[in-house]
Amino acid sequence: MADNNGKYDNAFIKSLEVSKKELKNLKYNQIEAWDSIGHMSLMSELEKVFKISLKTDDVIAFESHKKGKEILKKYKVNIK
């Protein structure tokens, strides 16, 4: 599971060019990089890293670093 936590955080860091300490309370449209284009980049990175295919409703609901953890649990990706 610890590995999944690192993969999850690294997807944000890579896609949105943020630091690890910025992740805890990070929300969609809170920073310039997490706009609609950044969002799709992040979704693509998460799909690639976890070998999943996110449903449209989940892509839309993915509004924060915290909410994303809940959504990925539906895809059997365990993240603390």
BELFENCOR-V846166 format. One record per pair of residues at least 12 apart in sequence whose ideal C-beta (glycine too) atoms are under 8 Angstrom apart, sorted by the first residue. I is the first residue (numbers start at 1). J is the second residue. D is the distance in Angstrom with one decimal. If there is no record, write none. Layout:
I|J|D + I|J|D
//
This chain:
1|78|5.0 + 1|79|7.2 + 1|80|6.5 + 4|50|7.7 + 4|77|6.0 + 4|78|5.9 + 4|79|5.1 + 5|79|5.5 + 5|80|5.8 + 7|49|5.0 + 7|50|7.0 + 8|46|7.5 + 8|49|7.9 + 8|68|7.3 + 8|69|7.1 + 8|72|7.3 + 8|77|7.8 + 8|79|5.1 + 9|23|5.8 + 10|49|7.7 + 11|42|6.4 + 11|45|4.4 + 11|46|5.1 + 11|49|5.4 + 12|26|7.0 + 12|42|6.6 + 12|65|6.4 + 14|45|6.1 + 15|38|6.5 + 15|41|4.6 + 15|42|4.1 + 15|44|7.9 + 15|45|4.8 + 16|31|7.0 + 16|33|4.4 + 16|34|5.3 + 16|38|5.5 + 16|41|7.7 + 16|42|6.3 + 17|33|5.7 + 18|31|6.9 + 18|33|7.0 + 23|65|5.0 + 24|65|6.8 + 24|66|7.9 + 25|64|7.8 + 25|65|7.4 + 25|66|7.8 + 26|64|6.4 + 26|65|4.4 + 27|63|6.2 + 27|64|4.3 + 27|65|7.6 + 28|62|7.5 + 28|63|4.7 + 28|64|6.6 + 39|59|7.7 + 39|62|7.4 + 42|62|7.9 + 43|59|5.3 + 43|62|6.9 + 46|68|7.6 + 46|72|7.3 + 50|72|6.9 + 50|75|6.9 + 50|77|5.1 + 52|72|7.7 + 52|75|4.5 + 52|77|6.9 + 54|71|7.7 + 54|75|7.5 + 58|71|5.0 + 58|74|7.0
//
